[in-house]
Amino acid sequence: MDSSEQQIVVIAKLFGGLHCQAAVDCLKAMRGMEIELPKGATVAHLIKYFGLKRSAKLLFFVDGKPVGISSRLRDRSVISICSMVAGG
């Protein structure tokens, strides 16, 4: 089995200023970036990949559905990570 069979590729999008924390270009963050992760990776793996703080108030969506940090990712899934923002 070659190493590519043990990897998945996901499309990650960052919103709410998270691109700054992850040191990623704003447009790339909003349009989506292809990220290679090990098969069986979770949202937590993606948080670690970007160097985001797990204690931050974050919302996660996989293919448009809300999920938790321990949700497993599938190949070619689109993951949106948003910071909770309040206004008034």
C-alpha positions in Angstrom: 0.0 0.0 0.0 1.6 3.3 -1.0 1.4 6.4 1.3 -1.2 8.2 -0.9 -3.7 5.5 0.1 -3.2 6.4 3.7 -3.9 10.1 3.1 -7.0 12.2 2.5 -7.3 15.6 0.9 -9.8 18.1 2.4 -10.7 21.6 1.3 -10.3 23.9 4.3 -11.9 27.4 4.6 -11.2 29.8 7.4 -13.5 32.7 8.4 -13.8 35.4 11.0 -10.1 36.5 11.0 -8.8 33.0 11.6 -6.5 33.4 8.5 -4.4 35.8 10.6 -3.9 33.2 13.4 -3.1 30.6 10.8 -0.8 32.9 8.8 -2.7 32.2 5.6 -3.6 34.6 2.8 -7.1 36.0 3.4 -8.4 35.1 -0.1 -7.0 31.6 0.0 -8.6 31.1 3.4 -12.0 32.1 2.2 -11.8 30.3 -1.2 -10.5 27.1 0.3 -7.1 25.3 0.5 -6.4 21.7 -0.3 -4.9 20.1 2.8 -3.4 16.6 3.0 -4.1 14.8 6.3 -3.8 11.2 7.5 -6.7 8.9 6.8 -8.9 8.9 9.9 -8.1 12.6 10.7 -10.6 14.6 12.7 -11.4 18.3 12.8 -8.9 18.5 15.7 -6.1 17.4 13.3 -7.0 20.3 11.1 -7.0 22.8 14.0 -3.5 21.6 14.9 -2.4 21.8 11.3 -3.3 25.5 11.2 -1.9 26.2 14.7 -5.3 27.4 16.0 -6.1 27.4 19.7 -8.4 24.7 20.7 -9.7 26.8 23.5 -10.9 29.5 21.0 -14.7 29.7 20.4 -14.8 28.0 17.0 -17.6 26.6 14.9 -17.0 23.7 12.5 -19.0 22.8 9.4 -18.2 19.8 7.2 -20.0 19.8 3.8 -22.3 22.5 5.2 -23.4 20.6 8.3 -22.3 21.6 11.9 -20.0 19.1 13.5 -17.8 18.8 16.6 -14.1 18.9 17.0 -13.8 15.1 17.1 -15.7 14.5 13.9 -13.8 12.4 11.3 -13.0 13.9 8.0 -13.5 12.2 4.6 -11.6 12.6 1.4 -12.6 15.7 -0.6 -14.8 17.1 2.3 -15.1 20.9 2.6 -14.4 22.0 6.1 -15.3 25.6 7.2 -13.9 26.9 10.4 -15.5 30.1 11.8 -14.8 32.1 14.9 -17.8 33.1 16.9 -18.2 36.8 16.6 -20.6 39.1 18.5 -21.7 42.6 17.5 -24.0 45.2 18.6 
